[in-house]
Amino acid sequence: MLIRKRSEKRVNEKEDKRFHIAHREALIGIVLVVINFIWWYGFAFGLGGGPVSGYGWVLGMPAWFFYSCIAGFLLMVILVVFVVKYMLTDIPFEEDEGEYRE
């Protein structure tokens, strides 16, 4: 009897659009993290792999540091603001709540 109730609950979770939205938004968050890591790793180890005498400089900082940490941070702030404003959805937590925008 208890097993049947649990399986019925799982079916209801799969049919509930809120879970679909939550999974989509979680994937968006993972994509943002991957973009941030690739940006940081690419500039930090791509430009910073040689001798210090060969470094380029931006605003008194090594170019690899400026592009990976400063510019990367600003890029991620802009991306996160865009995602929150245009891609994420407000959803109700209560099951009895009415319509919500998708």
Contact map, one row per residue, 1 for C-alpha under 8 A:
111110000000000000000000000000000000000000000000000000000000000000000000000000000000000000000000000000
111111000000000000000000000000000000000000000000000000000000000000000000000000000000000000000000000000
111111100000000000000000000000000000000000000000000000000000000000000000000000000000000000000000000000
111111110000000000000000000000000000000000000000000000000000000000000000000000000000000000000000000000
111111111000000000000000000000000000000000000000000000000000000000000000000000000000000000000000000000
011111111100000000000000000000000000000000000000000000000000000000000000000000000000000000000000000000
001111111110000000000000000000000000000000000000000000000000000000000000000000000000000000000000000000
000111111111000000000000000000000000000000000000000000000000000000000000000000000000000000000000000000
000011111111100000000000000000000000000000000000000000000000000000000000000000000000000000000000000000
000001111111110000000000000000000000000000000000000000000000000000000000000000000000000000000000000000
000000111111111000000000000000000000000000000000000000000000000000000000000000000000000000000000000000
000000011111111100000000000000000000000000000000000000000000000000000000000000000000000000000000000000
000000001111111100100000000000000000000000000000000000000000000000000000000000000000000000000000000000
000000000111111110110000000000000000000000000000000000000000000000000000000000000000000000000000000000
000000000011111110000000000000000000000000000000000000000000000000000000000000000000000000000000000000
000000000001111111110000000000000000000000000000000000000000000000000000000000000000000000000000000000
000000000000011111111000000000000000000000000000000000000000000000000000000000000000000000000000000000
000000000000000111111100000000000000000000000000000000000000000000000000000000000000000000100000000000
000000000000110111111110000000000000000000000000000000000000000000000000000000000000000000000000000000
000000000000010111111111000000000000000000000000000000000000000000000000000000000000000000000000000000
000000000000000011111111100000000000000000000000000000000000000000000000000000000000000010000000000001
000000000000000001111111110000000000000000000000000000000000000000000000000000000000000000000000000000
000000000000000000111111111000000000000000000000000000000000000000000000000000000000000000000000000000
000000000000000000011111111100000000000000000000000000000000000000000000000000000000000000000000000000
000000000000000000001111111110000000000000000000000000000000000000000000000000000000000100000000000000
000000000000000000000111111111000000000000000000000000000000000000000000000000000000000000000000000000
000000000000000000000011111111100000000000000000000000000000000000000000000000000000000000000000000000
000000000000000000000001111111110000000000000000000000000000000000000000000000000000000000000000000000
000000000000000000000000111111111000000000000000000000000000000000000000000000000000000000000000000000
000000000000000000000000011111111100000000000000000000000000000000000000000000000000000000000000000000
000000000000000000000000001111111110000000000000000000000000000000000000000000000000000000000000000000
000000000000000000000000000111111111000000000000000000000000000000000000000100110000000000000000000000
000000000000000000000000000011111111100000000000000000000000000000000000000000000000000000000000000000
000000000000000000000000000001111111110000000000000000000000000000000000000000000000000000000000000000
000000000000000000000000000000111111111000000000000000000000000000000000000000000000000000000000000000
000000000000000000000000000000011111111100000000000000000000000000000001000100000000000000000000000000
000000000000000000000000000000001111111110000000000000000000000000000000000000000000000000000000000000
000000000000000000000000000000000111111111000000000000000000000000000000000000000000000000000000000000
000000000000000000000000000000000011111111100000000000000000000000010001000000000000000000000000000000
000000000000000000000000000000000001111111110000000000000000000000111001000000000000000000000000000000
000000000000000000000000000000000000111111111100000000000000000000010000000000000000000000000000000000
000000000000000000000000000000000000011111111110000000000000000000010000000000000000000000000000000000
000000000000000000000000000000000000001111111111000000000000000110110000000000000000000000000000000000
000000000000000000000000000000000000000111111111100000000000000110110000000000000000000000000000000000
000000000000000000000000000000000000000011111111100000000000000100000000000000000000000000000000000000
000000000000000000000000000000000000000011111111100000000000000100000000000000000000000000000000000000
000000000000000000000000000000000000000001111111110000100000001100000000000000000000000000000000000000
000000000000000000000000000000000000000000111111111000100000001110000000000000000000000000000000000000
000000000000000000000000000000000000000000011111111000000000000000000000000000000000000000000000000000
000000000000000000000000000000000000000000000011111101100000000000000000000000000000000000000000000000
000000000000000000000000000000000000000000000001111111100000000000000000000000000000000000000000000000
000000000000000000000000000000000000000000000000011111100000000000000000000000000000000000000000000000
000000000000000000000000000000000000000000000000001111100000000000000000000000000000000000000000000000
000000000000000000000000000000000000000000000000011111110000000000000000000000000000000000000000000000
000000000000000000000000000000000000000000000011011111111000011100000000000000000000000000000000000000
000000000000000000000000000000000000000000000000000001111100011100000000000000000000000000000000000000
000000000000000000000000000000000000000000000000000000111111111000000000000000000000000000000000000000
000000000000000000000000000000000000000000000000000000011111111001000000000000000000000000000000000000
000000000000000000000000000000000000000000000000000000001111100000000000000000000000000000000000000000
000000000000000000000000000000000000000000000000000000001111110000000000000000000000000000000000000000
000000000000000000000000000000000000000000000000000000001111111011000000000000000000000000000000000000
000000000000000000000000000000000000000000000000000000111101111111000000000000000000000000000000000000
000000000000000000000000000000000000000000000011000000111100111111100000000000000000000000000000000000
000000000000000000000000000000000000000000111111000000110000011111110000000000000000000000000000000000
000000000000000000000000000000000000000000110001000000000000111111111100000000000000000000000000000000
000000000000000000000000000000000000000000000000000000000100111111111110000000000000000000000000000000
000000000000000000000000000000000000000100110000000000000000001111111111000000000000000000000000000000
000000000000000000000000000000000000001111110000000000000000000111111111100000000000000000000000000000
000000000000000000000000000000000000000100000000000000000000000011111111100000000000000000000000000000
000000000000000000000000000000000000000000000000000000000000000011111111110000000000000000000000000000
000000000000000000000000000000000000000000000000000000000000000001111111111000000000000000000000000000
000000000000000000000000000000000001001100000000000000000000000000111111111100000000000000000000000000
000000000000000000000000000000000000000000000000000000000000000000011111111110000000000000000000000000
000000000000000000000000000000000000000000000000000000000000000000000111111111000000000000000000000000
000000000000000000000000000000000000000000000000000000000000000000000011111111100000000000000000000000
000000000000000000000000000000010001000000000000000000000000000000000001111111110000000000000000000000
000000000000000000000000000000000000000000000000000000000000000000000000111111111000000000000000000000
000000000000000000000000000000000000000000000000000000000000000000000000011111111100000000000000000000
000000000000000000000000000000010000000000000000000000000000000000000000001111111110000000000000000000
000000000000000000000000000000010000000000000000000000000000000000000000000111111111000000000000000000
000000000000000000000000000000000000000000000000000000000000000000000000000011111111100000000000000000
000000000000000000000000000000000000000000000000000000000000000000000000000001111111111000000000000000
000000000000000000000000000000000000000000000000000000000000000000000000000000111111111100000000000000
000000000000000000000000000000000000000000000000000000000000000000000000000000011111111100000000000000
000000000000000000000000000000000000000000000000000000000000000000000000000000001111111100000000000000
000000000000000000000000000000000000000000000000000000000000000000000000000000000111111100000000000000
000000000000000000000000000000000000000000000000000000000000000000000000000000000111111110000000000000
000000000000000000000000100000000000000000000000000000000000000000000000000000000011111111000000000000
000000000000000000001000000000000000000000000000000000000000000000000000000000000000001111100000000011
000000000000000000000000000000000000000000000000000000000000000000000000000000000000000111110000000110
000000000000000001000000000000000000000000000000000000000000000000000000000000000000000011111000000110
000000000000000000000000000000000000000000000000000000000000000000000000000000000000000001111110100100
000000000000000000000000000000000000000000000000000000000000000000000000000000000000000000111110100000
000000000000000000000000000000000000000000000000000000000000000000000000000000000000000000011111100000
000000000000000000000000000000000000000000000000000000000000000000000000000000000000000000011111100000
000000000000000000000000000000000000000000000000000000000000000000000000000000000000000000000111110000
000000000000000000000000000000000000000000000000000000000000000000000000000000000000000000011111111000
000000000000000000000000000000000000000000000000000000000000000000000000000000000000000000000001111100
000000000000000000000000000000000000000000000000000000000000000000000000000000000000000000000000111110
000000000000000000000000000000000000000000000000000000000000000000000000000000000000000001110000011111
000000000000000000000000000000000000000000000000000000000000000000000000000000000000000011100000001111
000000000000000000001000000000000000000000000000000000000000000000000000000000000000000010000000000111
